[in-house]
Amino acid sequence: MEYSKELGLQETNIPGLVVLDLTVHGDNRGWFKENWQRAKMLELGLPDFGPVQNNVSFNTKRGTTRGIHAEPWDKFISIATGEIFGAWVDLRPGESFGQVFTTTLDPSKAIYVPRGVGNSFQTLVDNTSYTYLVNAHWSASQKSSYTFVNLSDPTLGIQWPIPLEESERSEADLHHPMLSEAKPMEPKRTLVVGSHGQLGRAIAEYVEEHGLKGFEFRDIDTFDVSDPSVYDQFDWPLYGTIINASAYTAVDRAETSAGRKTAWKANVKGVANLARTATEYGLRLVHVSSDYVFDGNAVEHSETEAFSPLGVYGQTKAAADALVSQVPQHYIVRSSWVIGDGNNFVRTMMMLAGRSQESGKPITVVDDQFGRLTFTADMAAGIFHLLDSAAAYGTYNLTGSGKIVSWQEIAQEVFELCGVSGNLVQPISTDEYSAGKVVSPRPVHSALKLDKIRETGFEPGNWEDELKSYMKA
C-alpha cells in the first residue's frame, strides 16, 4: 500500500468507471485516510451520486470470489483491510456492452462504478474487508432488476490471479449466464405526468417514434401531482427522470376565487411535491414554465430576467420556477403561445375562417400582444435534446423561432392558409376585447430569447413553417 500520494482520478475504458487514488497517512500506529470526501472528489470530476447506504463485505479466506453482478445503482468501492483483484464488465445497452476493466484495490485505491456496470472481485489475502457506498436503498423490487454474467466466461478474458476452480464461490455465482445470453441493464425509468395535455401527447408521440424504452405516462386521474399520497406508489430509485407536463392553464379562470385555489394547488403545491421527490431521490426534473412569469415590458425576455407576473396564473408559474430551481438536477423549459394536439388558438382560427368565408363577416383578434407560436412537437424535441445531450442544468427558453408578430397577424396567416382572405381578421385592442369580462392581464411582449438553447446545439423550428405543417396535418 502506498502512503501519502496525491488524491487523483483515472478514467478507464468503460465509460463512467473511474479509479481513484486515495491519500493514506501512515505511522507506527497504523494509517488514516479520507475514504469518501465529497467536495474534493467532485472537484476531480466524480459525479455527485448521493450515497444513501453503506455496505461491508468481510471475506475470511484468500480466493473468495464474488460476481459478476450489475445492480440498478451507482457504487463507490474501497478496501478497509486487505487487497482484491477486481473485474468490471459493462452490462449497459450500447456500444460499450461487454467491455472489461480489471485492477487491484487496496486501502489506497477506490473505484466508482456507474449503474449497470457488472462488479466482481477476488480476495488476495485473508480477512479482506470490502466496503461500498450506494445511492439507493436495497429492496426486493430493486433486486428484480439485477443482471449478471458468469465469472468464467472465456469471452471476457479475465485473468483471475487465483484459478476459479480453486476459489470460494457461491452456488448462485456458478450459474450466471455467459455474456452472449446476459440481459442488458434496463435504463432508469422516466415518468411523464400530465400525459393527456397537448405537450404530454407530443412527448408520447416522440417516445413512440424514436422507440424509447422505460417511459411511463400518467394523467391527472392516475397521478394528481398535488396529492402527496400518490407518490408512495412508486419505487423511486428505479426512476431517473420526471417530466412535468401537467399544469392548470385556465389563465382567465385563475382570476376567480375558485380558479385561484385550483391554480395554486396544481401549479405550486403539486410542483413542490415533485421538487421534493426529485431532490430526495436524485432525479432529473423537467418542468415547463411560461412567459406569464414576466410583465411583458421587454420586447424579448431572457432566462435571467427577474420575475414580474401580472396575474394569478403568472404568479403560480413563477412560484413553481422558484421551487424547481432548488432541485439539483433540473431543467426549466420556458415557453409561450403553445400549440399542439387539442383545443388551441390555431384550431379556433381555422374553424372561424370557414365561418367567415361562408358569412362574409369579419372577426376581431387582439393586435397589441406580440410573440411567437410554439409547437409541442418542437418542445418535445427540445426537451429530449437537453436530456440526451446532458446540457447544463438550469432554465432554457424554448419557443418557435422566426419573426415576432401579434395574435392578429397569426390569425390572418391562418385564414390565408385556409384559402380565406386575411382581411376578414380585424384588429381589436386588449382593453376593448377585455371589457366587461374576467380576464387575466397578459404580457404585451411574450417573445423569449433563444440564444441559450441554441448554444446547446438545438435549433428551434421556425413557427411559420411549423404552422403550415401543423395545419396540413
Secondary structure, DSSP 8 states (H G I E B T S, - for coil): ---S---EEEE-SSTT-EEEE--EEEETTEEEE-S--HHHHHHHT-------EEEEEEE-STTBEEEEEE-SS-EEEEEEES-EEEEEEE-SSSTTTT-EEEEEE-TTEEEEE-TTEEEEEEESSSSEEEEEEESS---HHHHTT-EE--TT-GGG----SS-GGGSB--HHHHT---GGG-------EEEEE-TTSHHHHHHHHHHHHTT--SEEEE-TTT--TT-GGGGGGS-GGGEEEEEE------TTGGGSHHHHHHHHIIIIIHHHHHHHHHHHHT-EEEEEEEGGGS-S-SSEE-TTS-----SHHHHHHHHHHHHHTTSSSEEEEEE-SEE-SSS-HHHHHHHHHHHHHHH---EEEE-S-EE--EEHHHHHHHHHHHHHTT--SEEEE---BS--EEHHHHHHHHHHHTTS-GGGEEEE-HHHHHTTS------SB-EE--HHHHHTT----BHHHHHHHHHH-
